[in-house]
C-alpha cells in the first residue's frame, strides 16, 4: 500500500520582476497537518510593498488549507 508522507508546495511574491518573499508549505500524513513558512528575500522591497506581500501570503495559505482539506 502506498503511504504518502507529505506534499510540498512553494510560491513567491514578485514585485517589479523581483522575488521579494518566498513561501513554502508541507502537508503531512493522513490527518493532513501542515506547516507554512515565509522567507523575506528582499527586505527593502518587502517593507515598501508589505500590503501586497502579505496579501500574497494570505492567498498562498488559502491554497494550503484547500490542499489540507480544510
N, C-alpha and C positions, 0 to 999 in steps of 0.2 A: 504494500500500500504506500502510495506517495504521501509524504508528510512535508508540506511546505512550511518552512520555519519563519520566513519573513519576506515581505515585499517592500522594496525601497523605491523612492522617487526623489527627484530634485528639480529645482527651478531657480531662476534668477529674477531679480527686479532690475530691469535695464532702463537707464535714464540717459538720453542723448548718446546712444551707442556704447555706453559703459555699463558693465555689470557691477551694480552698486552693492546689492545684497544677494547672498546665496542661501537658499532654503533647502533643507534635506529632511526626509521623513522615512521612517520604517514602521511597518505594521507587522506585528508578531503573532504567530500561532493561531490556534483555533478560536481563542477568545478575542483576537484582534485588538490587543493593546497596542499603543503606538507611542512614538517619540517624534517630536518636531524640533528642529533647530534653525536658528537664524544666525548667519555669519556676515558681519558687515565688512565688505571688501574695500569700500571707498568711503571713509568716514565723512569727509567734507561734503561729498555728494549726498550721502545719507542725511546729514543734518539739514542740508538745503532742501531736500526732497522727502523729508520724513513722512509726510502725509501720504504721498503716493507709495512709498516703500512699505509703509505699514498696511495700506490697503491691499497691496500685492501679497503681503504675508497673510492677511486675513483670507484672501481668495485661495491661497495655497493650503491653508489649514482646512478650509471647507472641502477641498478636494481630498485631503487626507481623511477627513471624517466620512466622506462618501465611501472611500476605499475600505475604511474600517467597519462600515455597515451602520454607522450612526446617522 
